[in-house]
Amino acid sequence: MDGVTPEPLVIADLFERGSGVPAALGRLGTDVRIEPLPAGDYRIEGGIGIERKTVADLHGSLGRSRLWAQIGRLRDTAPFPYLLVEGDDLDAGPRHPNAIRGALLAVVDLGVALVRSRDPADSALWIHRLALRQQRRSSPRLRPVHGAPMTDPAVAVLSAVPGISGVTARALLHRFGSVEKLLAAGPKRWAEVDGIGTIRAHALATALLER
């Protein structure tokens, strides 16, 4: 009908079907469609991509270095990327508090907006609000992230550790090849890299290995 604003459209990935968020979005009046997405868990018309992670999944994906691949794909496919972290207690998992906070700061440094929610219903409220705001905008006022210099996510997470510069982070990655291989090598081998030493190796171990 003329003059009636249609409900905002949100596309949810197939794996989100049973999370409770699509159902809560539907109750809010959102037009929800379930489709396979190339990256992220939710898409909103106009370039918004959302990666949703429960606190437990955040701890798990950080421990397996899966987080950075997911964030990289999200940035590559969504001009306006968001990471939505769901759960009351950010420390309810095996990763050290410093590692979790350092990782989230690194995500923000990469140009990904961070949103915190309590539960699936709260996550739906955030996504619904984003969809409504985007719908009301005749033209996006935010500058697309694609215009910003791309930063290696692995460098970003290592350089988020106090005392580790971008240059030092690149030296570690050059020596070991990836964050996963670096974690497997351990602090004694990290200390052998020029510019690291035992003090910086200990700082890395505290942040990444909970030591």
Phi and psi restraints in degrees (value plus and minus 20) as a CYANA .aco file:
   2 ASP   PHI     -82.6   -42.6
   2 ASP   PSI     119.3   159.3
   3 GLY   PHI      64.9   104.9
   3 GLY   PSI     -26.5    13.5
   4 VAL   PHI    -117.1   -77.1
   4 VAL   PSI     104.2   144.2
   5 THR   PHI     -97.4   -57.4
   5 THR   PSI     105.7   145.7
   6 PRO   PHI     -87.8   -47.8
   6 PRO   PSI     137.3   177.3
   7 GLU   PHI     -84.8   -44.8
   7 GLU   PSI     124.0   164.0
   8 PRO   PHI     -84.4   -44.4
   8 PRO   PSI     123.0   163.0
   9 LEU   PHI    -117.6   -77.6
   9 LEU   PSI     111.7   151.7
  10 VAL   PHI    -148.4  -108.4
  10 VAL   PSI     108.7   148.7
  11 ILE   PHI    -119.5   -79.5
  11 ILE   PSI     105.4   145.4
  12 ALA   PHI    -128.7   -88.7
  12 ALA   PSI     121.1   161.1
  13 ASP   PHI     -88.3   -48.3
  13 ASP   PSI     135.1   175.1
  14 LEU   PHI     -75.7   -35.7
  14 LEU   PSI     -57.0   -17.0
  15 PHE   PHI     -92.7   -52.7
  15 PHE   PSI     -30.2     9.8
  16 GLU   PHI    -110.1   -70.1
  16 GLU   PSI     -24.0    16.0
  17 ARG   PHI     -73.3   -33.3
  17 ARG   PSI     -63.2   -23.2
  18 GLY   PHI    -116.5   -76.5
  18 GLY   PSI      -9.1    30.9
  19 SER   PHI     -97.2   -57.2
  19 SER   PSI     -37.9     2.1
  20 GLY   PHI      75.0   115.0
  20 GLY   PSI     -38.1     1.9
  21 VAL   PHI     -91.9   -51.9
  21 VAL   PSI     -68.0   -28.0
  22 PRO   PHI     -78.0   -38.0
  22 PRO   PSI     -59.7   -19.7
  23 ALA   PHI     -83.9   -43.9
  23 ALA   PSI     -61.8   -21.8
  24 ALA   PHI     -86.7   -46.7
  24 ALA   PSI     -56.4   -16.4
  25 LEU   PHI     -82.4   -42.4
  25 LEU   PSI     -61.3   -21.3
  26 GLY   PHI     -80.9   -40.9
  26 GLY   PSI     -59.4   -19.4
  27 ARG   PHI     -87.4   -47.4
  27 ARG   PSI     -43.4    -3.4
  28 LEU   PHI    -103.4   -63.4
  28 LEU   PSI     -24.3    15.7
  29 GLY   PHI      75.8   115.8
  29 GLY   PSI      -9.4    30.6
  30 THR   PHI     -98.0   -58.0
  30 THR   PSI     123.1   163.1
  31 ASP   PHI    -103.3   -63.3
  31 ASP   PSI      82.0   122.0
  32 VAL   PHI    -123.5   -83.5
  32 VAL   PSI     110.2   150.2
  33 ARG   PHI    -142.3  -102.3
  33 ARG   PSI     115.6   155.6
  34 ILE   PHI    -118.3   -78.3
  34 ILE   PSI      97.8   137.8
  35 GLU   PHI    -165.8  -125.8
  35 GLU   PSI     134.6   174.6
  36 PRO   PHI     -89.5   -49.5
  36 PRO   PSI     112.0   152.0
  37 LEU   PHI    -130.8   -90.8
  37 LEU   PSI     122.8   162.8
  38 PRO   PHI     -91.0   -51.0
  38 PRO   PSI     -44.3    -4.3
  39 ALA   PHI    -178.7  -138.7
  39 ALA   PSI     130.2   170.2
  40 GLY   PHI      55.2    95.2
  40 GLY   PSI     157.1   197.1
  41 ASP   PHI    -130.1   -90.1
  41 ASP   PSI     -41.9    -1.9
  42 TYR   PHI    -161.7  -121.7
  42 TYR   PSI     125.7   165.7
  43 ARG   PHI    -148.7  -108.7
  43 ARG   PSI     120.0   160.0
  44 ILE   PHI    -145.9  -105.9
  44 ILE   PSI     114.3   154.3
  45 GLU   PHI     -74.5   -34.5
  45 GLU   PSI     116.6   156.6
  46 GLY   PHI      87.9   127.9
  46 GLY   PSI     -16.3    23.7
  47 GLY   PHI      81.4   121.4
  47 GLY   PSI      -9.3    30.7
  48 ILE   PHI    -107.8   -67.8
  48 ILE   PSI     107.0   147.0
  49 GLY   PHI    -143.0  -103.0
  49 GLY   PSI     117.5   157.5
  50 ILE   PHI    -146.3  -106.3
  50 ILE   PSI     104.2   144.2
  51 GLU   PHI    -118.9   -78.9
  51 GLU   PSI      96.3   136.3
  52 ARG   PHI    -119.9   -79.9
  52 ARG   PSI     111.0   151.0
  53 LYS   PHI    -155.6  -115.6
  53 LYS   PSI     109.6   149.6
  54 THR   PHI     -90.0   -50.0
  54 THR   PSI     142.1   182.1
  55 VAL   PHI     -78.2   -38.2
  55 VAL   PSI     -61.2   -21.2
  56 ALA   PHI     -81.5   -41.5
  56 ALA   PSI     -62.5   -22.5
  57 ASP   PHI     -88.2   -48.2
  57 ASP   PSI     -55.7   -15.7
  58 LEU   PHI     -80.3   -40.3
  58 LEU   PSI     -66.4   -26.4
  59 HIS   PHI     -81.6   -41.6
  59 HIS   PSI     -65.1   -25.1
  60 GLY   PHI     -86.6   -46.6
  60 GLY   PSI     -64.5   -24.5
  61 SER   PHI     -91.5   -51.5
  61 SER   PSI     -50.4   -10.4
  62 LEU   PHI     -89.3   -49.3
  62 LEU   PSI     -60.7   -20.7
  63 GLY   PHI     -84.5   -44.5
  63 GLY   PSI     -50.8   -10.8
  64 ARG   PHI    -117.5   -77.5
  64 ARG   PSI     -11.8    28.2
  65 SER   PHI      40.1    80.1
  65 SER   PSI      -1.8    38.2
  66 ARG   PHI     -97.4   -57.4
  66 ARG   PSI     -44.7    -4.7
  67 LEU   PHI     -77.4   -37.4
  67 LEU   PSI     -63.0   -23.0
  68 TRP   PHI     -91.3   -51.3
  68 TRP   PSI     -53.6   -13.6
  69 ALA   PHI     -85.7   -45.7
  69 ALA   PSI     -60.1   -20.1
  70 GLN   PHI     -86.6   -46.6
  70 GLN   PSI     -62.4   -22.4
  71 ILE   PHI     -85.6   -45.6
  71 ILE   PSI     -59.3   -19.3
  72 GLY   PHI     -81.6   -41.6
  72 GLY   PSI     -64.5   -24.5
  73 ARG   PHI     -85.6   -45.6
  73 ARG   PSI     -58.2   -18.2
  74 LEU   PHI     -82.7   -42.7
  74 LEU   PSI     -64.8   -24.8
  75 ARG   PHI     -85.4   -45.4
  75 ARG   PSI     -53.6   -13.6
  76 ASP   PHI     -91.0   -51.0
  76 ASP   PSI     -45.7    -5.7
  77 THR   PHI    -132.6   -92.6
  77 THR   PSI     -31.7     8.3
  78 ALA   PHI    -148.7  -108.7
  78 ALA   PSI      98.7   138.7
  79 PRO   PHI     -78.9   -38.9
  79 PRO   PSI     -50.5   -10.5
  80 PHE   PHI    -143.4  -103.4
  80 PHE   PSI      65.6   105.6
  81 PRO   PHI    -108.7   -68.7
  81 PRO   PSI     124.5   164.5
  82 TYR   PHI    -150.1  -110.1
  82 TYR   PSI     122.8   162.8
  83 LEU   PHI    -131.4   -91.4
  83 LEU   PSI      98.1   138.1
  84 LEU   PHI    -125.0   -85.0
  84 LEU   PSI      96.4   136.4
  85 VAL   PHI    -125.4   -85.4
  85 VAL   PSI     101.3   141.3
  86 GLU   PHI    -129.7   -89.7
  86 GLU   PSI     107.1   147.1
  87 GLY   PHI     118.6   158.6
  87 GLY   PSI     124.4   164.4
  88 ASP   PHI     -89.0   -49.0
  88 ASP   PSI     -63.2   -23.2
  89 ASP   PHI    -126.2   -86.2
  89 ASP   PSI      86.7   126.7
  90 LEU   PHI     -83.9   -43.9
  90 LEU   PSI     -42.5    -2.5
  91 ASP   PHI    -117.4   -77.4
  91 ASP   PSI      -7.3    32.7
  92 ALA   PHI    -102.3   -62.3
  92 ALA   PSI      50.8    90.8
  93 GLY   PHI    -199.2  -159.2
  93 GLY   PSI     156.1   196.1
  94 PRO   PHI     -98.9   -58.9
  94 PRO   PSI     -38.5     1.5
  95 ARG   PHI     -94.0   -54.0
  95 ARG   PSI     126.9   166.9
  96 HIS   PHI     -83.7   -43.7
  96 HIS   PSI     123.0   163.0
  97 PRO   PHI     -72.2   -32.2
  97 PRO   PSI     -57.3   -17.3
  98 ASN   PHI     -83.7   -43.7
  98 ASN   PSI     -58.2   -18.2
  99 ALA   PHI     -87.5   -47.5
  99 ALA   PSI     -62.5   -22.5
 100 ILE   PHI     -84.1   -44.1
 100 ILE   PSI     -67.6   -27.6
 101 ARG   PHI     -89.7   -49.7
 101 ARG   PSI     -57.8   -17.8
 102 GLY   PHI     -82.7   -42.7
 102 GLY   PSI     -60.6   -20.6
 103 ALA   PHI     -85.0   -45.0
 103 ALA   PSI     -62.8   -22.8
 104 LEU   PHI     -86.6   -46.6
 104 LEU   PSI     -57.9   -17.9
 105 LEU   PHI     -84.3   -44.3
 105 LEU   PSI     -58.1   -18.1
 106 ALA   PHI     -84.8   -44.8
 106 ALA   PSI     -58.4   -18.4
 107 VAL   PHI     -80.7   -40.7
 107 VAL   PSI     -64.1   -24.1
 108 VAL   PHI     -84.0   -44.0
 108 VAL   PSI     -60.4   -20.4
 109 ASP   PHI     -80.4   -40.4
 109 ASP   PSI     -47.0    -7.0
 110 LEU   PHI    -100.9   -60.9
 110 LEU   PSI     -17.7    22.3
 111 GLY   PHI      70.0   110.0
 111 GLY   PSI      -5.2    34.8
 112 VAL   PHI    -120.5   -80.5
 112 VAL   PSI     103.1   143.1
 113 ALA   PHI     -91.5   -51.5
 113 ALA   PSI     121.2   161.2
 114 LEU   PHI    -127.4   -87.4
 114 LEU   PSI     110.4   150.4
 115 VAL   PHI    -146.3  -106.3
 115 VAL   PSI     115.7   155.7
 116 ARG   PHI    -130.5   -90.5
 116 ARG   PSI     116.3   156.3
 117 SER   PHI    -153.3  -113.3
 117 SER   PSI     141.4   181.4
 118 ARG   PHI    -102.6   -62.6
 118 ARG   PSI     -63.4   -23.4
 119 ASP   PHI    -179.9  -139.9
 119 ASP   PSI     158.9   198.9
 120 PRO   PHI     -76.8   -36.8
 120 PRO   PSI     -57.8   -17.8
 121 ALA   PHI     -84.4   -44.4
 121 ALA   PSI     -60.9   -20.9
 122 ASP   PHI     -88.4   -48.4
 122 ASP   PSI     -58.6   -18.6
 123 SER   PHI     -79.4   -39.4
 123 SER   PSI     -62.0   -22.0
 124 ALA   PHI     -82.7   -42.7
 124 ALA   PSI     -58.6   -18.6
 125 LEU   PHI     -81.1   -41.1
 125 LEU   PSI     -62.8   -22.8
 126 TRP   PHI     -83.8   -43.8
 126 TRP   PSI     -67.5   -27.5
 127 ILE   PHI     -84.7   -44.7
 127 ILE   PSI     -60.7   -20.7
 128 HIS   PHI     -81.7   -41.7
 128 HIS   PSI     -62.6   -22.6
 129 ARG   PHI     -84.7   -44.7
 129 ARG   PSI     -61.3   -21.3
 130 LEU   PHI     -80.6   -40.6
 130 LEU   PSI     -62.6   -22.6
 131 ALA   PHI     -84.9   -44.9
 131 ALA   PSI     -62.2   -22.2
 132 LEU   PHI     -84.0   -44.0
 132 LEU   PSI     -63.9   -23.9
 133 ARG   PHI     -83.0   -43.0
 133 ARG   PSI     -63.1   -23.1
 134 GLN   PHI     -85.3   -45.3
 134 GLN   PSI     -58.1   -18.1
 135 GLN   PHI     -82.8   -42.8
 135 GLN   PSI     -55.6   -15.6
 136 ARG   PHI    -101.1   -61.1
 136 ARG   PSI     -29.8    10.2
 137 ARG   PHI    -108.0   -68.0
 137 ARG   PSI     105.1   145.1
 138 SER   PHI     -95.5   -55.5
 138 SER   PSI     -49.2    -9.2
 139 SER   PHI    -170.9  -130.9
 139 SER   PSI     114.9   154.9
 140 PRO   PHI     -82.9   -42.9
 140 PRO   PSI     116.3   156.3
 141 ARG   PHI    -118.6   -78.6
 141 ARG   PSI     -30.2     9.8
 142 LEU   PHI    -101.9   -61.9
 142 LEU   PSI     125.1   165.1
 143 ARG   PHI     -98.8   -58.8
 143 ARG   PSI     109.2   149.2
 144 PRO   PHI     -77.9   -37.9
 144 PRO   PSI     121.3   161.3
 145 VAL   PHI     -85.2   -45.2
 145 VAL   PSI     -43.2    -3.2
 146 HIS   PHI     -80.7   -40.7
 146 HIS   PSI     -42.2    -2.2
 147 GLY   PHI    -101.3   -61.3
 147 GLY   PSI     -28.5    11.5
 148 ALA   PHI    -110.8   -70.8
 148 ALA   PSI     133.5   173.5
 149 PRO   PHI     -81.0   -41.0
 149 PRO   PSI     116.7   156.7
 150 MET   PHI    -100.7   -60.7
 150 MET   PSI     110.6   150.6
 151 THR   PHI    -130.8   -90.8
 151 THR   PSI     115.1   155.1
 152 ASP   PHI     -82.5   -42.5
 152 ASP   PSI     101.0   141.0
 153 PRO   PHI     -77.6   -37.6
 153 PRO   PSI     -54.6   -14.6
 154 ALA   PHI     -85.0   -45.0
 154 ALA   PSI     -60.8   -20.8
 155 VAL   PHI     -83.7   -43.7
 155 VAL   PSI     -61.1   -21.1
 156 ALA   PHI     -81.8   -41.8
 156 ALA   PSI     -63.7   -23.7
 157 VAL   PHI     -91.1   -51.1
 157 VAL   PSI     -56.5   -16.5
 158 LEU   PHI     -90.8   -50.8
 158 LEU   PSI     -61.2   -21.2
 159 SER   PHI     -94.6   -54.6
 159 SER   PSI     -28.0    12.0
 160 ALA   PHI     -95.0   -55.0
 160 ALA   PSI     -34.5     5.5
 161 VAL   PHI     -97.4   -57.4
 161 VAL   PSI     110.7   150.7
 162 PRO   PHI     -74.4   -34.4
 162 PRO   PSI     111.0   151.0
 163 GLY   PHI      72.5   112.5
 163 GLY   PSI     -29.5    10.5
 164 ILE   PHI    -125.6   -85.6
 164 ILE   PSI      91.7   131.7
 165 SER   PHI    -104.9   -64.9
 165 SER   PSI     151.2   191.2
 166 GLY   PHI     -80.7   -40.7
 166 GLY   PSI     -58.7   -18.7
 167 VAL   PHI     -83.9   -43.9
 167 VAL   PSI     -63.8   -23.8
 168 THR   PHI     -86.1   -46.1
 168 THR   PSI     -59.8   -19.8
 169 ALA   PHI     -81.2   -41.2
 169 ALA   PSI     -61.9   -21.9
 170 ARG   PHI     -86.6   -46.6
 170 ARG   PSI     -55.1   -15.1
 171 ALA   PHI     -84.3   -44.3
 171 ALA   PSI     -60.4   -20.4
 172 LEU   PHI     -84.3   -44.3
 172 LEU   PSI     -64.4   -24.4
 173 LEU   PHI     -88.8   -48.8
 173 LEU   PSI     -53.3   -13.3
 174 HIS   PHI     -85.4   -45.4
 174 HIS   PSI     -57.3   -17.3
 175 ARG   PHI     -92.5   -52.5
 175 ARG   PSI     -63.3   -23.3
 176 PHE   PHI    -125.7   -85.7
 176 PHE   PSI     -36.8     3.2
 177 GLY   PHI      76.0   116.0
 177 GLY   PSI     -53.3   -13.3
 178 SER   PHI    -183.5  -143.5
 178 SER   PSI     145.2   185.2
 179 VAL   PHI     -82.5   -42.5
 179 VAL   PSI     -59.9   -19.9
 180 GLU   PHI     -80.2   -40.2
 180 GLU   PSI     -65.9   -25.9
 181 LYS   PHI     -90.2   -50.2
 181 LYS   PSI     -52.4   -12.4
 182 LEU   PHI     -84.2   -44.2
 182 LEU   PSI     -65.3   -25.3
 183 LEU   PHI     -80.6   -40.6
 183 LEU   PSI     -58.2   -18.2
 184 ALA   PHI     -88.5   -48.5
 184 ALA   PSI     -49.8    -9.8
 185 ALA   PHI     -89.5   -49.5
 185 ALA   PSI     -60.1   -20.1
 186 GLY   PHI      68.5   108.5
 186 GLY   PSI     143.6   183.6
 187 PRO   PHI     -78.3   -38.3
 187 PRO   PSI     -55.9   -15.9
 188 LYS   PHI     -81.7   -41.7
 188 LYS   PSI     -61.0   -21.0
 189 ARG   PHI     -96.1   -56.1
 189 ARG   PSI     -51.3   -11.3
 190 TRP   PHI     -80.1   -40.1
 190 TRP   PSI     -60.6   -20.6
 191 ALA   PHI     -83.3   -43.3
 191 ALA   PSI     -39.1     0.9
 192 GLU   PHI     -97.6   -57.6
 192 GLU   PSI     -35.2     4.8
 193 VAL   PHI     -96.6   -56.6
 193 VAL   PSI     117.3   157.3
 194 ASP   PHI     -75.9   -35.9
 194 ASP   PSI     110.3   150.3
 195 GLY   PHI      69.4   109.4
 195 GLY   PSI     -23.0    17.0
 196 ILE   PHI    -117.1   -77.1
 196 ILE   PSI     -95.3   -55.3
 197 GLY   PHI      53.6    93.6
 197 GLY   PSI     158.2   198.2
 198 THR   PHI     -90.6   -50.6
 198 THR   PSI     -53.2   -13.2
 199 ILE   PHI     -89.0   -49.0
 199 ILE   PSI     -68.2   -28.2
 200 ARG   PHI     -89.2   -49.2
 200 ARG   PSI     -54.0   -14.0
 201 ALA   PHI     -82.5   -42.5
 201 ALA   PSI     -59.2   -19.2
 202 HIS   PHI     -86.3   -46.3
 202 HIS   PSI     -60.6   -20.6
 203 ALA   PHI     -81.9   -41.9
 203 ALA   PSI     -60.8   -20.8
 204 LEU   PHI     -83.7   -43.7
 204 LEU   PSI     -63.6   -23.6
 205 ALA   PHI     -82.9   -42.9
 205 ALA   PSI     -59.7   -19.7
 206 THR   PHI     -82.3   -42.3
 206 THR   PSI     -60.7   -20.7
 207 ALA   PHI     -98.6   -58.6
 207 ALA   PSI     -58.4   -18.4
 208 LEU   PHI    -122.6   -82.6
 208 LEU   PSI     -47.6    -7.6
 209 LEU   PHI    -137.3   -97.3
 209 LEU   PSI     -15.2    24.8
 210 GLU   PHI      41.3    81.3
 210 GLU   PSI      15.5    55.5
